[in-house]
Each structure stands twice: as structure tokens, then as C-alpha cells.
Amino acid sequence: MVVGEVEGACELREPGGPSDGHATRQFDDGASCTTGTVPESANPTIVPQPQPEQQPQVQLHKQQQQQPAEESEPASVRSGAEQAETLHPPQQGGRGDGQQQQQQQPEQQQEEGQQAEQGGEVNAANEEDAAERAARAEALKREGNELFGRGEWDAAAAKYNEALDAAPAAALKERAIYFANLAACNIKTQQYAAAVQSCTEALQLDPSYKKAYMRRCEAFERLDELDHALSDAKKLLELAPDSSWAKSKVAALQPVVDERTEKLKTEMLSKLKDLGNTILGKFGLSTDNFKFDKDPNTGSYNIRFER
């Protein structure tokens, strides 16, 4: 009869059995040993022998398997200097660092000087290029003026466009002149909307450019946008109070604009009256029952109801 069992260790049998009363230990590899006779009255306890713990197999990537692991050097083998360096790392800012910084300062200053010199050369090259572009733009403008004087409007407009392409972006006043000259060509060729656009571009570059206001006023007048034309004429009169052209233009446009405004107001009131009569007619009323009295001091209206 088996009285005690440990997995993979041994088994114990009673006396008289096949093992003659001796405890026989069976090992995993098949070997056996007799440990002695076990009395019948005893309750034997078999103490299992500790087995060596099996380490789990580690699955490594094939690249990791190809690289042998570096043997770590025991701490006791390290030299005293290495241990001292680990315990007391060198501090920054020592005498050696100061000498290194002193050596780096002249090099840094030399590098900064070279960068400044290169930057100056680039700026000089840019200024030279801008001067050449400005001179070319002026030459193109003069060619355009000659063509304009001969009545060749389209050819002159082409030259002014070339001048705008050649002129540097920083040449604001010059570019404003080219746009205004282009607007003059647009007016001559009856391209009034384009003239308004060209003058607007010129005024964005130079808000005090009088000729741009004058030409845009003329273009608005040709487009029958008299309120905008009057606004430009008044702005020109502010910039040039002695301008006879601006004075005459304001004097000519103001009454026309006022008449149109009054006519437009009358038309709007008539439409509102018709709409009101449509609604009030359902109640036996009309807009004639409402009287409007204008206040001469404030210009506002008072409404009175009459049957």
C-alpha cells in the first residue's frame, strides 16, 4: 500500500511486499535506492527532495540570438578610479571648462564677424538689384509717356504694366504713379471699370495722390456712379483747396446727386404708401389718414392721424 507520494520523488511500500519492507525511492531517471526498513506501526513521512528549478526558455528574436550577450564585469573587478568616478562625477565649470570657453570665444566672435560680413554683402547686392530694377521701371515709364503722347494708348498701357513688374515692391510712390498712368490709358480706351480699379490700387499705395482721385472721379462719372464721383471730388478738394477742377466738379455734381437722392426717396415713399394702403384698406383706412409734419429744427417727422 502506498502511504505517501510526492510527484516525481519516491513511493513507500509495506514490509513483506516486493521490496521486503524497505522503502524504495524511485527517481525521475529510473534509478532507485533503499533507505531502510519501515516499521509497521510507524507512520512514515517521506520528505521530498527539492528538485532543481527549471528556468523557462526565453524566446529571442533571431537578431538578438545572433548577438552574444556581453558579460557584465563584476563590480568588485572595477578599478578604484572608476568607482570613484561613479560616486563623485566631475563637476561642470571647472578650470578646464573655463579654458575651453576662453578658446571658443575668439572662434565664436570670428564666426559672427564672418556672418555679419556675409549679411552686409547680401544687403548690398539686394540694394544694387533694387536700384537696377527701379531704373529700368523709370525707363519703361518714360517710353509709355512717349507712346501716350502719340495717342498709342494700348502700347502705352503695356509699358506701364512692364514698369509695374520691374519696380521694387518698396517703391510705393513710383508704383502709384504707374497705376495712375495706366488708369489714364483705361479712360482713353473707355475701360472705365479698369480705370477705377487702377486708381484704387494707386490710392492704396499713396492715399494722398491727387491725380488718382481726379481720374477715378472721372471714371465714376462715366459709369454714372455720381455719388462716388462726388465723394472723390470732395476728397480732392480737401487735399487741394485751391483746385479749380475740384471746385467745378463739386459744383456740377452736387445738385445732380441731391436731385437723384430726393427722387429716390420719393419713389421709396410711394412704394411704402402703396403697401400701406393694401394693408389698411382691409380696415377701411388708407395712408391718407396719416399726416407727416416735418420739424424744421431737427428734420424729423411727426405723424398725425386724421379721419
DAVEN-V231193 format. One record per backbone hydrogen bond with DSSP energy under -1.0 kcal/mol. CO is the residue of the C=O (numbers start at 1). NH is the residue of the N-H. If there is no record, write none. Layout:
BEGIN
((CO NH) (CO NH))
END
This chain:
BEGIN
((6 9) (14 17) (17 20) (19 22) (21 38) (23 35) (24 11) (27 30) (31 27) (33 25) (36 23) (61 65) (62 66) (74 77) (79 83) (80 84) (81 85) (82 86) (83 87) (84 88) (94 98) (95 99) (96 100) (97 101) (98 102) (99 103) (100 104) (101 105) (104 108) (105 109) (106 110) (107 111) (108 112) (109 113) (110 114) (111 115) (112 116) (113 117) (114 118) (115 119) (116 120) (117 121) (118 122) (119 123) (120 124) (121 125) (122 126) (123 127) (124 128) (125 129) (126 130) (127 131) (128 132) (129 133) (130 134) (131 135) (132 136) (133 137) (134 138) (135 139) (136 140) (137 141) (138 142) (139 143) (140 144) (141 145) (142 146) (143 147) (144 148) (145 149) (146 150) (147 152) (148 151) (151 153) (152 156) (153 157) (154 158) (155 159) (156 160) (157 161) (158 162) (159 163) (160 164) (161 165) (162 166) (163 167) (168 171) (170 172) (171 175) (172 176) (173 177) (174 178) (175 179) (176 180) (177 181) (178 182) (179 183) (180 184) (181 185) (182 186) (183 187) (184 188) (185 189) (186 191) (187 190) (190 192) (191 195) (192 196) (193 197) (194 198) (195 199) (196 200) (197 201) (198 202) (199 203) (200 204) (201 205) (202 206) (206 209) (209 213) (210 214) (211 215) (212 216) (213 217) (214 218) (215 219) (216 220) (217 221) (218 222) (219 223) (220 225) (221 224) (224 226) (225 229) (226 230) (227 231) (228 232) (229 233) (230 234) (231 235) (232 236) (233 237) (234 238) (235 239) (236 240) (240 243) (243 247) (244 248) (245 249) (246 250) (247 251) (248 252) (249 253) (250 254) (253 257) (254 258) (255 259) (256 260) (257 261) (258 262) (259 263) (260 264) (261 265) (262 266) (263 267) (264 268) (265 269) (266 270) (267 271) (268 272) (269 273) (270 274) (271 275) (272 276) (273 277) (274 278) (275 279) (276 280) (277 281) (279 282) (280 283) (280 285) (281 284) (286 289) (287 290) (289 306) (291 304) (293 302) (295 299) (300 295) (302 293) (304 291))
END
